[in-house]
Amino acid sequence: MILYPPLQIRIGIAFTSISLTPLNGISYTMEFRNLSSGDVPGILQIQQEAYKPEFIESSSVFEQRIQLFPAGCLGCFEASKFIAYAIAHPWRLGEIVPFDSLIEKIPLDADCLYIHDVAVSHDHGQEGIARRFITMLVEIAQSRGLKALTGVAVQKSEGIWHRLGFIEKHKLEYAPGGPGKYVIRKLDADESRTKKKRLI
Ligand SMILES: CC(C)(COP(=O)(O)OP(=O)(O)OC[C@H]1O[C@@H](n2cnc3c(N)ncnc32)[C@H](O)[C@@H]1OP(=O)(O)O)[C@@H](O)C(=O)NCCC(=O)NCCS
């Protein structure tokens, strides 16, 4: 079990630090900041570690998302070591961005924040990093008037998404030979208030 101090996230400012104190008593600080194209090699390394071969995407996909919507591209660092990332951008509810594909632009009628990918290095699994990314993404979505977070759960991660407040909508063949489940977390006023309390 890890003891989490109060979370301080300042959306709009590209940097936040969080100290964690595991039961072994050795505390360490994780830093969250927006990603830039210089972080892509690190993303690819974490991706390689976190995903089966059928779910590996090209560097151009990450480059493009960072360029199109840097606010939704977050990295987590421990002592300057890149240990986790989340990539998200506005999109349309109910629509899935094809695997390993470039998108033309962020749609003007976007109504949700589409989580393209969240991956955490093995050494730092179950430390609450994905939960913190989701908290940040909820705030980003709300600040832009988007009404849901959406994404595709792969590698049997739907249980984790469920714990993070998402519900499954339908199954799909996401990558060639790689099944997934479309998941959604609505952010209508009441629900977002409740979830926010629970997450923070
Ligand atoms: C899925 C993934 C991003 C979760 O990241 P994480 O930082 O370990 O998740 P968190 O520690 O924030 O945990 C979130 C919730 O899921 C639970 N959880 C996380 N990993 C779990 C596991 N392996 N088994 C069961 N529950 C798990 C946690 O207990 C937590 O729930 P709680 O707070 O209610 O107790 C990470 O496991 C990963 O990178 N997996 C490989 C890539 C992947 O499949 N990504 C998802 C598809 S997009």
The ligand as a Gaussian input file, in Angstrom:
#p B3LYP/6-31G(d) Opt

LIG

0 1
 C       -3.282000      -0.094000     -17.430000
 C       -2.172000       0.711000     -16.762000
 C       -1.966000       1.998000     -17.558000
 C       -2.614000       1.059000     -15.321000
 O       -1.644000       1.924000     -14.745000
 P       -1.328000       1.970000     -13.196000
 O       -0.577000       3.217000     -12.928000
 O       -0.692000       0.702000     -12.773000
 O       -2.791000       2.067000     -12.568000
 P       -3.129000       2.663000     -11.136000
 O       -2.066000       2.270000     -10.170000
 O       -3.470000       4.093000     -11.246000
 O       -4.424000       1.830000     -10.771000
 C       -5.719000       2.216000     -11.168000
 C       -6.717000       1.254000     -10.558000
 O       -6.594000      -0.029000     -11.200000
 C       -6.159000      -1.011000     -10.279000
 N       -5.118000      -1.807000     -10.949000
 C       -4.032000      -1.365000     -11.594000
 N       -3.334000      -2.385000     -12.097000
 C       -3.999000      -3.495000     -11.758000
 C       -3.779000      -4.876000     -11.999000
 N       -2.715000      -5.299000     -12.679000
 N       -4.663000      -5.769000     -11.508000
 C       -5.756000      -5.347000     -10.817000
 N       -6.027000      -4.028000     -10.570000
 C       -5.148000      -3.127000     -11.021000
 C       -5.580000      -0.267000      -9.094000
 O       -5.717000      -0.998000      -7.911000
 C       -6.413000       1.012000      -9.099000
 O       -7.657000       0.809000      -8.489000
 P       -7.982000       1.391000      -7.016000
 O       -7.332000       2.749000      -6.941000
 O       -9.465000       1.457000      -6.998000
 O       -7.363000       0.431000      -6.079000
 C       -0.849000      -0.094000     -16.672000
 O       -1.126000      -1.332000     -16.066000
 C       -0.212000      -0.342000     -18.027000
 O        0.586000       0.452000     -18.487000
 N       -0.567000      -1.452000     -18.689000
 C        0.035000      -1.791000     -19.982000
 C       -0.496000      -0.883000     -21.072000
 C       -1.991000      -0.976000     -21.163000
 O       -2.561000      -2.060000     -21.291000
 N       -2.662000       0.199000     -21.142000
 C       -4.113000       0.258000     -21.109000
 C       -4.705000       0.216000     -22.434000
 S       -4.891000       1.789000     -23.175000

